[in-house]
Amino acid sequence: MSDQVAIDRIRGEFGEARWCVVVDAERGVIAYADPEAAEEIVAALNAHHAASGE
């Protein structure tokens, strides 16, 4: 699964309005959450990367 697919899936779960854009230099992720959703989003992205072996 590409980062874009994972980001689209997570965006669908948490809602477009809760996002801002940040670059993760290590993994190239270009999406992040506002402070209210950050913990959930980071956990979901980390789970995606762990599952894909990245």
Distance bins in CASP14 RR format, pairs under 12 A and 6 or more apart:
PFRMAT RR
TARGET T0000
AUTHOR 0000-0000-0000
RMODE 2
METHOD distances of the structure
MODEL  1
1 7 0 0 0 0 0 1 0 0 0 0 0
1 8 0 0 0 0 0 1 0 0 0 0 0
1 9 0 0 0 0 1 0 0 0 0 0 0
1 10 0 0 0 0 0 1 0 0 0 0 0
1 45 0 0 0 0 0 1 0 0 0 0 0
1 47 0 0 0 0 0 1 0 0 0 0 0
1 48 1 0 0 1 0 0 0 0 0 0 0
1 49 0 0 0 0 0 1 0 0 0 0 0
1 51 0 0 0 0 1 0 0 0 0 0 0
1 52 1 0 0 1 0 0 0 0 0 0 0
1 53 0 0 0 0 0 1 0 0 0 0 0
1 54 0 0 0 0 0 1 0 0 0 0 0
2 8 0 0 0 0 1 0 0 0 0 0 0
2 9 0 0 0 0 0 1 0 0 0 0 0
2 27 0 0 0 0 0 1 0 0 0 0 0
2 28 0 0 0 0 0 1 0 0 0 0 0
2 29 0 0 0 0 0 1 0 0 0 0 0
2 30 0 0 0 0 0 1 0 0 0 0 0
2 48 0 0 0 0 0 1 0 0 0 0 0
2 49 0 0 0 0 0 1 0 0 0 0 0
2 52 0 0 0 0 1 0 0 0 0 0 0
2 54 0 0 0 0 0 1 0 0 0 0 0
3 9 0 0 0 0 0 1 0 0 0 0 0
3 10 0 0 0 0 0 1 0 0 0 0 0
3 11 0 0 0 0 0 1 0 0 0 0 0
3 23 0 0 0 0 0 1 0 0 0 0 0
3 24 0 0 0 0 1 0 0 0 0 0 0
3 26 0 0 0 0 0 1 0 0 0 0 0
3 27 1 0 0 1 0 0 0 0 0 0 0
3 28 1 0 0 1 0 0 0 0 0 0 0
3 29 1 0 1 0 0 0 0 0 0 0 0
3 30 1 0 0 1 0 0 0 0 0 0 0
3 31 0 0 0 0 1 0 0 0 0 0 0
3 45 0 0 0 0 1 0 0 0 0 0 0
3 48 0 0 0 0 1 0 0 0 0 0 0
3 49 0 0 0 0 1 0 0 0 0 0 0
3 52 0 0 0 0 1 0 0 0 0 0 0
3 54 0 0 0 0 1 0 0 0 0 0 0
4 10 0 0 0 0 0 1 0 0 0 0 0
4 11 0 0 0 0 0 1 0 0 0 0 0
4 28 0 0 0 0 0 1 0 0 0 0 0
4 29 0 0 0 0 1 0 0 0 0 0 0
4 30 0 0 0 0 1 0 0 0 0 0 0
4 31 0 0 0 0 1 0 0 0 0 0 0
4 48 0 0 0 0 0 1 0 0 0 0 0
5 11 0 0 0 0 0 1 0 0 0 0 0
5 12 0 0 0 0 0 1 0 0 0 0 0
5 31 0 0 0 0 0 1 0 0 0 0 0
5 48 0 0 0 0 1 0 0 0 0 0 0
5 52 0 0 0 0 0 1 0 0 0 0 0
6 12 0 0 0 0 0 1 0 0 0 0 0
6 13 0 0 0 0 0 1 0 0 0 0 0
6 27 0 0 0 0 0 1 0 0 0 0 0
6 28 0 0 0 0 0 1 0 0 0 0 0
6 29 0 0 0 0 1 0 0 0 0 0 0
6 30 0 0 0 0 0 1 0 0 0 0 0
6 31 0 0 0 0 1 0 0 0 0 0 0
6 41 0 0 0 0 0 1 0 0 0 0 0
6 44 1 0 0 1 0 0 0 0 0 0 0
6 45 1 0 0 1 0 0 0 0 0 0 0
6 46 0 0 0 0 0 1 0 0 0 0 0
6 47 0 0 0 0 1 0 0 0 0 0 0
6 48 1 0 1 0 0 0 0 0 0 0 0
6 49 0 0 0 0 1 0 0 0 0 0 0
6 50 0 0 0 0 0 1 0 0 0 0 0
6 51 0 0 0 0 1 0 0 0 0 0 0
6 52 0 0 0 0 1 0 0 0 0 0 0
6 54 0 0 0 0 0 1 0 0 0 0 0
7 13 0 0 0 0 0 1 0 0 0 0 0
7 14 0 0 0 0 0 1 0 0 0 0 0
7 15 0 0 0 0 0 1 0 0 0 0 0
7 16 0 0 0 0 0 1 0 0 0 0 0
7 19 0 0 0 0 1 0 0 0 0 0 0
7 21 0 0 0 0 0 1 0 0 0 0 0
7 22 0 0 0 0 0 1 0 0 0 0 0
7 24 0 0 0 0 0 1 0 0 0 0 0
7 27 0 0 0 0 0 1 0 0 0 0 0
7 28 0 0 0 0 0 1 0 0 0 0 0
7 29 1 0 0 1 0 0 0 0 0 0 0
7 30 1 0 0 1 0 0 0 0 0 0 0
7 31 1 0 1 0 0 0 0 0 0 0 0
7 32 0 0 0 0 1 0 0 0 0 0 0
7 33 0 0 0 0 0 1 0 0 0 0 0
7 41 0 0 0 0 1 0 0 0 0 0 0
7 44 0 0 0 0 1 0 0 0 0 0 0
7 45 1 0 0 1 0 0 0 0 0 0 0
7 48 0 0 0 0 1 0 0 0 0 0 0
7 49 0 0 0 0 0 1 0 0 0 0 0
8 14 0 0 0 0 0 1 0 0 0 0 0
8 15 0 0 0 0 0 1 0 0 0 0 0
8 16 0 0 0 0 0 1 0 0 0 0 0
8 19 0 0 0 0 0 1 0 0 0 0 0
8 30 0 0 0 0 0 1 0 0 0 0 0
8 31 0 0 0 0 1 0 0 0 0 0 0
8 48 0 0 0 0 0 1 0 0 0 0 0
9 15 0 0 0 0 0 1 0 0 0 0 0
9 31 0 0 0 0 0 1 0 0 0 0 0
9 41 0 0 0 0 0 1 0 0 0 0 0
9 44 0 0 0 0 1 0 0 0 0 0 0
9 45 0 0 0 0 0 1 0 0 0 0 0
9 47 0 0 0 0 0 1 0 0 0 0 0
9 48 0 0 0 0 1 0 0 0 0 0 0
10 16 0 0 0 0 0 1 0 0 0 0 0
10 18 0 0 0 0 0 1 0 0 0 0 0
10 19 0 0 0 0 1 0 0 0 0 0 0
10 29 0 0 0 0 0 1 0 0 0 0 0
10 31 1 0 0 1 0 0 0 0 0 0 0
10 32 0 0 0 0 0 1 0 0 0 0 0
10 33 0 0 0 0 1 0 0 0 0 0 0
10 37 0 0 0 0 1 0 0 0 0 0 0
10 38 0 0 0 0 0 1 0 0 0 0 0
10 40 0 0 0 0 1 0 0 0 0 0 0
10 41 1 0 0 1 0 0 0 0 0 0 0
10 42 0 0 0 0 0 1 0 0 0 0 0
10 43 0 0 0 0 1 0 0 0 0 0 0
10 44 1 0 1 0 0 0 0 0 0 0 0
10 45 1 0 0 1 0 0 0 0 0 0 0
10 46 0 0 0 0 0 1 0 0 0 0 0
10 47 0 0 0 0 1 0 0 0 0 0 0
10 48 1 0 0 1 0 0 0 0 0 0 0
10 49 0 0 0 0 0 1 0 0 0 0 0
11 17 0 0 0 0 0 1 0 0 0 0 0
11 18 0 0 0 0 1 0 0 0 0 0 0
11 19 1 0 0 1 0 0 0 0 0 0 0
11 20 0 0 0 0 0 1 0 0 0 0 0
11 21 0 0 0 0 0 1 0 0 0 0 0
11 30 0 0 0 0 0 1 0 0 0 0 0
11 31 1 0 0 1 0 0 0 0 0 0 0
11 32 0 0 0 0 0 1 0 0 0 0 0
11 33 0 0 0 0 1 0 0 0 0 0 0
11 37 0 0 0 0 0 1 0 0 0 0 0
11 41 0 0 0 0 1 0 0 0 0 0 0
11 44 0 0 0 0 0 1 0 0 0 0 0
11 45 0 0 0 0 0 1 0 0 0 0 0
12 18 0 0 0 0 0 1 0 0 0 0 0
12 19 0 0 0 0 0 1 0 0 0 0 0
12 31 0 0 0 0 0 1 0 0 0 0 0
12 37 0 0 0 0 0 1 0 0 0 0 0
12 41 0 0 0 0 0 1 0 0 0 0 0
12 44 0 0 0 0 0 1 0 0 0 0 0
13 19 0 0 0 0 0 1 0 0 0 0 0
13 33 0 0 0 0 0 1 0 0 0 0 0
13 37 0 0 0 0 1 0 0 0 0 0 0
13 40 0 0 0 0 1 0 0 0 0 0 0
13 41 0 0 0 0 1 0 0 0 0 0 0
13 43 0 0 0 0 0 1 0 0 0 0 0
13 44 1 0 0 1 0 0 0 0 0 0 0
13 45 0 0 0 0 0 1 0 0 0 0 0
13 48 0 0 0 0 0 1 0 0 0 0 0
14 31 0 0 0 0 0 1 0 0 0 0 0
14 32 0 0 0 0 0 1 0 0 0 0 0
14 33 1 0 0 1 0 0 0 0 0 0 0
14 34 0 0 0 0 1 0 0 0 0 0 0
14 36 0 0 0 0 1 0 0 0 0 0 0
14 37 1 0 1 0 0 0 0 0 0 0 0
14 38 0 0 0 0 0 1 0 0 0 0 0
14 39 0 0 0 0 0 1 0 0 0 0 0
14 40 1 0 0 1 0 0 0 0 0 0 0
14 41 1 0 0 1 0 0 0 0 0 0 0
14 42 0 0 0 0 0 1 0 0 0 0 0
14 43 0 0 0 0 0 1 0 0 0 0 0
14 44 0 0 0 0 1 0 0 0 0 0 0
14 45 0 0 0 0 0 1 0 0 0 0 0
15 31 0 0 0 0 0 1 0 0 0 0 0
15 33 0 0 0 0 1 0 0 0 0 0 0
15 34 0 0 0 0 0 1 0 0 0 0 0
15 36 0 0 0 0 0 1 0 0 0 0 0
15 37 0 0 0 0 1 0 0 0 0 0 0
15 40 0 0 0 0 0 1 0 0 0 0 0
15 41 0 0 0 0 0 1 0 0 0 0 0
16 31 0 0 0 0 0 1 0 0 0 0 0
16 33 0 0 0 0 0 1 0 0 0 0 0
16 34 0 0 0 0 0 1 0 0 0 0 0
16 37 0 0 0 0 0 1 0 0 0 0 0
17 33 0 0 0 0 0 1 0 0 0 0 0
17 34 0 0 0 0 1 0 0 0 0 0 0
17 36 0 0 0 0 0 1 0 0 0 0 0
17 37 0 0 0 0 1 0 0 0 0 0 0
18 31 0 0 0 0 0 1 0 0 0 0 0
18 32 0 0 0 0 0 1 0 0 0 0 0
18 33 1 0 1 0 0 0 0 0 0 0 0
18 34 1 0 1 0 0 0 0 0 0 0 0
18 35 0 0 0 0 1 0 0 0 0 0 0
18 36 1 0 0 1 0 0 0 0 0 0 0
18 37 1 0 1 0 0 0 0 0 0 0 0
18 38 0 0 0 0 1 0 0 0 0 0 0
18 40 0 0 0 0 1 0 0 0 0 0 0
18 41 0 0 0 0 1 0 0 0 0 0 0
19 29 0 0 0 0 0 1 0 0 0 0 0
19 30 0 0 0 0 0 1 0 0 0 0 0
19 31 1 0 1 0 0 0 0 0 0 0 0
19 32 1 0 0 1 0 0 0 0 0 0 0
19 33 1 0 0 1 0 0 0 0 0 0 0
19 34 1 0 0 1 0 0 0 0 0 0 0
19 35 0 0 0 0 0 1 0 0 0 0 0
19 36 0 0 0 0 0 1 0 0 0 0 0
19 37 0 0 0 0 1 0 0 0 0 0 0
19 38 0 0 0 0 0 1 0 0 0 0 0
19 40 0 0 0 0 0 1 0 0 0 0 0
19 41 0 0 0 0 1 0 0 0 0 0 0
19 45 0 0 0 0 0 1 0 0 0 0 0
20 30 0 0 0 0 0 1 0 0 0 0 0
20 31 0 0 0 0 1 0 0 0 0 0 0
20 32 1 0 0 1 0 0 0 0 0 0 0
20 33 1 0 0 1 0 0 0 0 0 0 0
20 34 1 0 0 1 0 0 0 0 0 0 0
20 35 0 0 0 0 1 0 0 0 0 0 0
20 36 0 0 0 0 0 1 0 0 0 0 0
20 37 0 0 0 0 0 1 0 0 0 0 0
20 38 0 0 0 0 1 0 0 0 0 0 0
20 41 0 0 0 0 0 1 0 0 0 0 0
21 28 0 0 0 0 0 1 0 0 0 0 0
21 29 0 0 0 0 0 1 0 0 0 0 0
21 30 1 0 0 1 0 0 0 0 0 0 0
21 31 1 0 0 1 0 0 0 0 0 0 0
21 32 1 0 0 1 0 0 0 0 0 0 0
21 33 0 0 0 0 0 1 0 0 0 0 0
21 34 0 0 0 0 0 1 0 0 0 0 0
22 28 0 0 0 0 0 1 0 0 0 0 0
22 29 1 0 0 1 0 0 0 0 0 0 0
22 30 1 0 0 1 0 0 0 0 0 0 0
22 31 1 0 0 1 0 0 0 0 0 0 0
22 32 1 1 0 0 0 0 0 0 0 0 0
22 33 0 0 0 0 1 0 0 0 0 0 0
22 34 0 0 0 0 0 1 0 0 0 0 0
22 38 0 0 0 0 0 1 0 0 0 0 0
22 41 0 0 0 0 0 1 0 0 0 0 0
22 42 0 0 0 0 0 1 0 0 0 0 0
22 45 0 0 0 0 0 1 0 0 0 0 0
23 29 1 0 0 1 0 0 0 0 0 0 0
23 30 1 0 1 0 0 0 0 0 0 0 0
23 31 0 0 0 0 1 0 0 0 0 0 0
23 32 0 0 0 0 1 0 0 0 0 0 0
24 30 1 0 0 1 0 0 0 0 0 0 0
24 31 0 0 0 0 1 0 0 0 0 0 0
24 32 1 0 0 1 0 0 0 0 0 0 0
24 41 0 0 0 0 0 1 0 0 0 0 0
24 42 0 0 0 0 1 0 0 0 0 0 0
24 45 0 0 0 0 1 0 0 0 0 0 0
24 46 0 0 0 0 0 1 0 0 0 0 0
24 49 0 0 0 0 1 0 0 0 0 0 0
24 54 0 0 0 0 0 1 0 0 0 0 0
26 45 0 0 0 0 0 1 0 0 0 0 0
26 46 0 0 0 0 0 1 0 0 0 0 0
26 49 0 0 0 0 1 0 0 0 0 0 0
26 54 0 0 0 0 1 0 0 0 0 0 0
27 42 0 0 0 0 0 1 0 0 0 0 0
27 45 0 0 0 0 1 0 0 0 0 0 0
27 46 0 0 0 0 1 0 0 0 0 0 0
27 48 0 0 0 0 1 0 0 0 0 0 0
27 49 1 0 0 1 0 0 0 0 0 0 0
27 50 0 0 0 0 0 1 0 0 0 0 0
27 52 0 0 0 0 0 1 0 0 0 0 0
27 53 0 0 0 0 0 1 0 0 0 0 0
27 54 1 0 0 1 0 0 0 0 0 0 0
28 45 0 0 0 0 0 1 0 0 0 0 0
28 49 0 0 0 0 0 1 0 0 0 0 0
28 54 0 0 0 0 1 0 0 0 0 0 0
29 41 0 0 0 0 0 1 0 0 0 0 0
29 42 0 0 0 0 1 0 0 0 0 0 0
29 44 0 0 0 0 0 1 0 0 0 0 0
29 45 1 0 0 1 0 0 0 0 0 0 0
29 46 0 0 0 0 0 1 0 0 0 0 0
29 48 0 0 0 0 1 0 0 0 0 0 0
29 49 0 0 0 0 1 0 0 0 0 0 0
29 54 0 0 0 0 1 0 0 0 0 0 0
30 45 0 0 0 0 0 1 0 0 0 0 0
31 37 0 0 0 0 0 1 0 0 0 0 0
31 38 0 0 0 0 0 1 0 0 0 0 0
31 41 1 0 0 1 0 0 0 0 0 0 0
31 42 0 0 0 0 0 1 0 0 0 0 0
31 44 0 0 0 0 0 1 0 0 0 0 0
31 45 0 0 0 0 1 0 0 0 0 0 0
31 48 0 0 0 0 0 1 0 0 0 0 0
32 38 1 0 0 1 0 0 0 0 0 0 0
32 39 0 0 0 0 0 1 0 0 0 0 0
32 40 0 0 0 0 0 1 0 0 0 0 0
32 41 1 0 0 1 0 0 0 0 0 0 0
32 42 1 0 0 1 0 0 0 0 0 0 0
32 44 0 0 0 0 0 1 0 0 0 0 0
32 45 0 0 0 0 1 0 0 0 0 0 0
33 39 0 0 0 0 1 0 0 0 0 0 0
33 40 1 0 0 1 0 0 0 0 0 0 0
33 41 1 1 0 0 0 0 0 0 0 0 0
33 42 1 0 0 1 0 0 0 0 0 0 0
33 43 0 0 0 0 0 1 0 0 0 0 0
33 44 0 0 0 0 1 0 0 0 0 0 0
33 45 0 0 0 0 1 0 0 0 0 0 0
34 40 0 0 0 0 0 1 0 0 0 0 0
34 41 0 0 0 0 1 0 0 0 0 0 0
35 41 0 0 0 0 0 1 0 0 0 0 0
35 42 0 0 0 0 0 1 0 0 0 0 0
37 43 0 0 0 0 0 1 0 0 0 0 0
37 44 0 0 0 0 1 0 0 0 0 0 0
37 45 0 0 0 0 0 1 0 0 0 0 0
38 44 0 0 0 0 0 1 0 0 0 0 0
38 45 0 0 0 0 0 1 0 0 0 0 0
38 46 0 0 0 0 0 1 0 0 0 0 0
39 45 0 0 0 0 0 1 0 0 0 0 0
39 46 0 0 0 0 0 1 0 0 0 0 0
40 46 0 0 0 0 0 1 0 0 0 0 0
40 47 0 0 0 0 0 1 0 0 0 0 0
41 47 0 0 0 0 0 1 0 0 0 0 0
41 48 0 0 0 0 0 1 0 0 0 0 0
42 48 0 0 0 0 0 1 0 0 0 0 0
42 49 0 0 0 0 0 1 0 0 0 0 0
43 49 0 0 0 0 0 1 0 0 0 0 0
43 50 0 0 0 0 0 1 0 0 0 0 0
44 50 0 0 0 0 0 1 0 0 0 0 0
44 51 0 0 0 0 0 1 0 0 0 0 0
45 51 0 0 0 0 0 1 0 0 0 0 0
45 52 0 0 0 0 0 1 0 0 0 0 0
45 54 0 0 0 0 0 1 0 0 0 0 0
46 52 0 0 0 0 0 1 0 0 0 0 0
46 53 0 0 0 0 0 1 0 0 0 0 0
46 54 0 0 0 0 0 1 0 0 0 0 0
47 53 0 0 0 0 0 1 0 0 0 0 0
47 54 0 0 0 0 0 1 0 0 0 0 0
48 54 0 0 0 0 1 0 0 0 0 0 0
END
